């Protein structure tokens, strides 16, 4: 990519919303496009409940979660040989005959305050022993979240990795009604696409959402004042404040691991550079002063390093610098002629980034070995973001309906597509574990 085209792409990204508070949003439709052949067989039996129909089918949500991960093969409900709700009712021989490794059973009981107790048990069919079992207080408004928490427990007990089903994703949707008539919405949703909520709606471009480490705030870029500015917004109350603004580019916010600072791109001195903004004092420290374009900063999990994209070597590559300033070092040397938009894995050992050549794809870069592995195959993939457990990566891609979200495992063996029924969806950011 020539320097002229690289400059254009950065400016275009920055230019790609009046404030409005909404209670709903467009849900994502999630399709499994590829899973692993060694997916674990599991059966989730409908949970016992004696009252009026509940607003959520907990067992079905758990089954869908596990299937969606690509790591489990859930038995269809119609194929269940029986529907036990207690360990004493399990005929282990029947479940072994149909090839099940694990079984999930449960019961739901009402409490005097109008809530529920959701009890579940994860059973190893071959040993006949219970692997995990809990009683979880819940309410009608958060039965779906309770189901996601159960999925997380099952995932961790069987795979040894903390589940991320109860996390959330943020993204921007664009509804184009005409050449000069578009509606931009900043939305958050559960990791399975449900409970989508619009936290900002605008006729002006909105981009680059970034979660605070505690999951209570989003930083993002809005052009509502006819120039880019960075806002912070509380995802629960809707309260927002403009924190970085002024002439030139104000873009690409990234929270420090302690949530006290933002790394941003600013061009107030005439050239796009990396700055660190203290959110309490509003003091700003300029980290880069090169004549090149420096943008798309991201913090390491330990807060000791910031990586960013720069074309100072002739093409976009990944560099690093201390948050206190000082020398900048190039990170990507043998990973292709174009590498941009990097962010760290939760363990700090890898970067996920956009790599270019004949197209733009998602790659995972090993920081110790200096090796890069391309894990997507489309021609236009962008904006990758790690799940908080490091097992999946969400990104934007070009689909049959326009721009869609997709997710892949870090080795590329498990893939999903997350599409809107109408409009386009872009700029995904996977949220942290819920506190």
C-alpha positions, -999 to 999 in steps of 0.1 A, spaced: 0 0 0 14 34 -10 18 61 16 -9 82 -2 -34 53 0 -24 45 36 -31 82 46 -64 80 28 -74 48 46 -66 63 80 -86 95 73 -115 74 60 -115 52 91 -116 83 113 -146 98 92 -165 66 93 -228 96 154 -274 140 176 -275 119 208 -305 96 215 -312 71 241 -328 38 230 -340 7 249 -337 -18 221 -314 -27 192 -311 -50 162 -301 -85 173 -273 -104 156 -281 -137 138 -253 -161 146 -244 -189 122 -218 -217 128 -198 -220 96 -170 -243 108 -164 -264 139 -138 -289 151 -142 -325 142 -133 -335 177 -162 -316 192 -173 -331 225 -207 -348 225 -230 -334 252 -267 -335 260 -286 -308 278 -319 -320 291 -349 -296 296 -348 -283 332 -377 -293 355 -401 -265 362 -437 -269 375 -451 -233 370 -463 -212 341 -440 -211 311 -408 -191 318 -396 -163 295 -364 -182 287 -356 -219 280 -324 -222 301 -315 -257 288 -318 -246 252 -297 -215 258 -270 -236 273 -271 -261 244 -269 -232 219 -240 -217 238 -220 -249 237 -228 -256 201 -219 -220 191 -184 -224 206 -176 -250 180 -161 -272 207 -192 -291 216 -217 -311 197 -250 -308 215 -277 -335 210 -309 -322 195 -337 -322 219 -358 -345 197 -331 -372 199 -328 -374 237 -334 -410 248 -349 -397 280 -353 -365 300 -340 -371 336 -340 -342 360 -324 -360 389 -292 -382 390 -313 -412 402 -333 -410 370 -303 -414 347 -300 -446 328 -262 -444 320 -263 -474 296 -288 -456 273 -266 -425 272 -235 -445 264 -253 -463 236 -260 -430 219 -224 -418 223 -228 -391 249 -198 -381 269 -215 -357 293 -250 -349 304 -265 -317 319 -296 -319 340 -314 -293 361 -343 -280 381 -359 -246 386 -378 -237 417 -396 -205 427 -386 -184 457 -408 -164 481 -396 -131 467 -407 -139 432 -373 -151 420 -359 -185 412 -332 -210 422 -317 -226 391 -299 -259 400 -279 -278 375 -256 -308 374 -229 -318 349 -225 -356 348 -197 -377 333 -216 -405 315 -187 -430 315 -178 -426 352 -213 -419 364 -199 -391 386 -209 -355 389 -183 -331 375 -200 -298 387 -232 -288 402 -245 -254 416 -276 -237 428 -278 -202 413 -303 -175 424 -320 -158 395 -349 -136 384 -371 -135 353 -351 -105 340 -318 -124 341 -326 -160 334 -307 -158 301 -276 -145 319 -279 -173 344 -279 -198 316 -248 -182 301 -231 -185 335 -239 -222 336 -225 -225 301 -193 -208 314 -190 -233 342 -195 -263 319 -170 -249 294 -143 -244 321 -148 -278 337 -146 -297 305 -120 -277 286 -100 -261 313 -105 -226 299 -128 -200 315 -160 -195 294 -170 -162 279 -207 -169 272 -218 -143 298 -197 -115 283 -209 -88 259 -199 -73 226 -201 -37 214 -204 -28 177 -216 -1 154 -245 -6 130 -251 15 99 -285 18 82 -282 36 49 -314 50 35 -297 71 8 -263 86 -3 -266 113 24 -290 96 48 -275 71 72 -282 62 108 -254 51 130 -260 31 162 -236 21 189 -249 -11 204 -241 -37 230 -254 -72 231 -248 -105 249 -221 -126 233 -248 -147 216 -263 -116 200 -294 -114 222 -304 -84 244 -291 -59 219 -294 -23 232 -286 9 215 -267 33 237 -261 60 211 -280 68 178 -268 95 155 -269 108 119 -232 114 122 -205 87 120 -197 67 152 -167 44 154 -140 27 175 -159 15 206 -136 4 234 -146 -12 267 -134 0 301 -117 -29 321 -147 -31 345 -172 -32 316 -191 -2 329 -181 23 302 -174 26 265 -151 51 248 -159 59 212 -154 85 185 -183 106 174 -186 133 146 -217 149 160 -199 183 164 -187 181 127 -152 170 139 -140 139 156 -142 138 194 -138 110 219 -166 104 244 -170 82 274 -204 68 281 -218 47 310 -235 17 295 -260 15 323 -271 51 329 -263 66 295 -243 94 311 -216 106 287 -188 132 286 -165 145 259 -129 138 270 -107 144 239 -116 170 213 -102 199 193 -89 206 158 -76 177 138 -80 140 143 -91 126 177 -95 89 173 -88 53 183 -93 53 221 -79 24 241 -83 20 279 -53 13 301 -57 -20 321 -64 0 353 -91 21 335 -75 54 345 -60 64 311 -68 64 274 -43 59 246 -55 80 216 -45 93 182 -44 131 179 -31 154 152 -33 187 171 4 193 163 -3 186 126 6 150 124 -12 119 138 6 108 169 0 86 200 -10 104 232 -19 91 267 -47 110 284 -52 108 322 -90 107 326 -90 123 361 -67 152 354 -72 154 316 -34 158 313 -21 145 279 13 131 272 26 128 236 44 95 231 54 97 194 68 126 173 77 109 141 67 125 108 49 93 99 13 84 107 11 68 142 -23 55 151 -44 25 166 -28 22 200 -34 -8 223 -22 -16 258 -6 -48 270 -24 -65 298 3 -56 323 1 -19 313 38 -18 305 37 -15 267 16 2 241 16 -11 205 5 10 176 4 12 138 30 33 119 41 37 83 75 52 93 93 23 77 76 27 44 45 5 50 21 1 79 37 -21 106 33 -26 143 56 -7 168 58 -5 205 66 21 231 64 25 269 34 44 282 59 67 299 74 75 265 109 68 251 123 48 222 99 31 198 107 -3 184 93 -22 154 75 -54 163 65 -70 129 94 -77 105 85 -110 88 48 -109 89 39 -93 55 41 -59 39 10 -45 57 2 -51 94 -22 -28 114 -48 -25 141 -30 -48 166 -43 -57 201 -30 -81 228 -43 -115 238 -54 -116 275 -22 -134 284 0 -108 266 17 -135 245 1 -128 212 -11 -99 190 -41 -101 167 -39 -78 137 -49 -71 102 -24 -83 77 -24 -73 40 -10 -84 7 -35 -98 -19 -63 -89 5 -68 -80 42 -71 -109 66 -68 -115 104 -35 -129 117 -22 -139 151 13 -129 159 35 -147 184 55 -121 203 81 -146 216 88 -163 183 80 -135 159 58 -157 138 25 -147 122 -3 -171 112 -32 -159 90 -64 -174 104 -91 -160 80 -96 -164 43 -119 -135 32 -104 -106 12 -115 -78 34 -114 -85 72 -108 -58 98 -111 -46 135 -101 -79 153 -107 -81 191 -99 -110 215 -125 -126 237 -115 -121 274 -107 -158 277 -84 -156 246 -102 -185 229 -119 -166 201 -114 -134 181 -143 -113 168 -138 -91 136 -156 -74 108 -158 -89 73 -175 -85 40 -205 -108 38 -235 -114 15 -255 -86 31 -226 -62 34 -204 -58 64 -209 -85 90 -192 -96 122 -174 -129 123 -157 -149 150 -129 -174 149 -108 -195 172 -72 -183 175 -61 -213 153 -88 -207 127 -105 -241 132 -138 -227 146 -157 -200 127 -190 -181 131 -208 -154 113 -228 -128 132 -251 -108 108 -279 -83 111 -312 -89 94 -310 -53 80 -281 -28 77 -244 -33 83 -224 -41 114 -188 -32 120 -161 -21 146 -166 -50 171 -151 -49 205 -154 -79 229 -161 -68 264 -144 -80 296 -156 -107 320 -185 -94 340 -177 -84 376 
